[in-house]
Amino acid sequence: MVKVGTANGPKVSEQNSGAIFLLNKLIAMKRIVLLSLLLLSSFYLKAQEQKHTDTALFNTIFKQDSLFFSAFNEKNINRFADFLDSSLEFYHDKGGLTDKTYSVNSLKNAAANVPDLKRTLIKETMEVYPIPNYGAVQIAKHRFCHMENGKMDCGVFKFIHVWKKTEAGWKVTRIISVDH
């Protein structure tokens, strides 16, 4: 073992000085990784916050969604139909393009054949964006569940609702339902 003298300290072996150098390098790298993770997480959180810059609009659409699908879950056909604009266009990745009449009849059919069908919004996925001089667009995922053969059968699907603010209240004018 070769001893290396230092001007201000004890003699250290070359082997030990190499280990100390590597240890200091490792500590510096860990600090860089930790700092990078902190910066990335702050950017992610900021991006999440920016999805809901209009809190009042977000809360309004969340409430409208809750009322709309409360009518759906209760199979209240008239109240459900009141949320749908007469010009409704419903785009479904399996069923194609349909309208308000078809949507209302679908709920009537569900009430008769799948009375326990329930829809739940997955709120943490919801995004709301204003559409100036019109209303808002809502993008989210929702879960539909019902009992089938004694077991709960659920599916999660993506949707977009275009909401129009009218004198009669908020109406859904466009629905896009995908990922079935």
WOBELWO-V803418 format. One record per residue. N is the residue number from 0. RES is the residue in one small letter. PHI is phi in whole degrees, -180 to 180 (NA if undefined). Layout:
<<N | RES | PHI> <N | RES | PHI>>
This chain:
<<0 | m | NA> <1 | v | -96> <2 | k | -91> <3 | v | -116> <4 | g | -89> <5 | t | -119> <6 | a | -67> <7 | n | -117> <8 | g | -156> <9 | p | -69> <10 | k | -75> <11 | v | -125> <12 | s | -72> <13 | e | -62> <14 | q | -64> <15 | n | -67> <16 | s | -66> <17 | g | -66> <18 | a | -66> <19 | i | -65> <20 | f | -60> <21 | l | -65> <22 | l | -64> <23 | n | -63> <24 | k | -64> <25 | l | -64> <26 | i | -62> <27 | a | -64> <28 | m | -66> <29 | k | -62> <30 | r | -63> <31 | i | -65> <32 | v | -63> <33 | l | -62> <34 | l | -62> <35 | s | -62> <36 | l | -63> <37 | l | -63> <38 | l | -66> <39 | l | -62> <40 | s | -66> <41 | s | -69> <42 | f | -65> <43 | y | -62> <44 | l | -63> <45 | k | -65> <46 | a | -64> <47 | q | -64> <48 | e | -62> <49 | q | -69> <50 | k | -70> <51 | h | -126> <52 | t | -68> <53 | d | -101> <54 | t | -62> <55 | a | -62> <56 | l | -66> <57 | f | -56> <58 | n | -65> <59 | t | -63> <60 | i | -68> <61 | f | -60> <62 | k | -65> <63 | q | -62> <64 | d | -59> <65 | s | -62> <66 | l | -68> <67 | f | -58> <68 | f | -86> <69 | s | -66> <70 | a | -62> <71 | f | -61> <72 | n | -65> <73 | e | -86> <74 | k | 57> <75 | n | -87> <76 | i | -59> <77 | n | -65> <78 | r | -66> <79 | f | -59> <80 | a | -63> <81 | d | -62> <82 | f | -80> <83 | l | -95> <84 | d | -69> <85 | s | -62> <86 | s | -92> <87 | l | -50> <88 | e | -121> <89 | f | -113> <90 | y | -102> <91 | h | -124> <92 | d | -68> <93 | k | -111> <94 | g | -98> <95 | g | 83> <96 | l | -93> <97 | t | -133> <98 | d | -129> <99 | k | -62> <100 | t | -58> <101 | y | -62> <102 | s | -64> <103 | v | -66> <104 | n | -65> <105 | s | -64> <106 | l | -68> <107 | k | -60> <108 | n | -64> <109 | a | -64> <110 | a | -61> <111 | a | -80> <112 | n | -105> <113 | v | -137> <114 | p | -64> <115 | d | -93> <116 | l | -63> <117 | k | -128> <118 | r | -114> <119 | t | -129> <120 | l | -73> <121 | i | -95> <122 | k | -57> <123 | e | -66> <124 | t | -95> <125 | m | -76> <126 | e | -126> <127 | v | -132> <128 | y | -129> <129 | p | -72> <130 | i | -119> <131 | p | -53> <132 | n | 61> <133 | y | -142> <134 | g | 171> <135 | a | -157> <136 | v | -117> <137 | q | -116> <138 | i | -125> <139 | a | -168> <140 | k | -120> <141 | h | -139> <142 | r | -115> <143 | f | -113> <144 | c | -134> <145 | h | -160> <146 | m | -82> <147 | e | -142> <148 | n | 54> <149 | g | 78> <150 | k | -125> <151 | m | -73> <152 | d | -113> <153 | c | -129> <154 | g | -140> <155 | v | -111> <156 | f | -135> <157 | k | -93> <158 | f | -149> <159 | i | -131> <160 | h | -117> <161 | v | -102> <162 | w | -103> <163 | k | -111> <164 | k | -87> <165 | t | -120> <166 | e | -63> <167 | a | -88> <168 | g | 116> <169 | w | -79> <170 | k | -128> <171 | v | -88> <172 | t | -105> <173 | r | -140> <174 | i | -131> <175 | i | -122> <176 | s | -124> <177 | v | -138> <178 | d | 73> <179 | h | -90>>
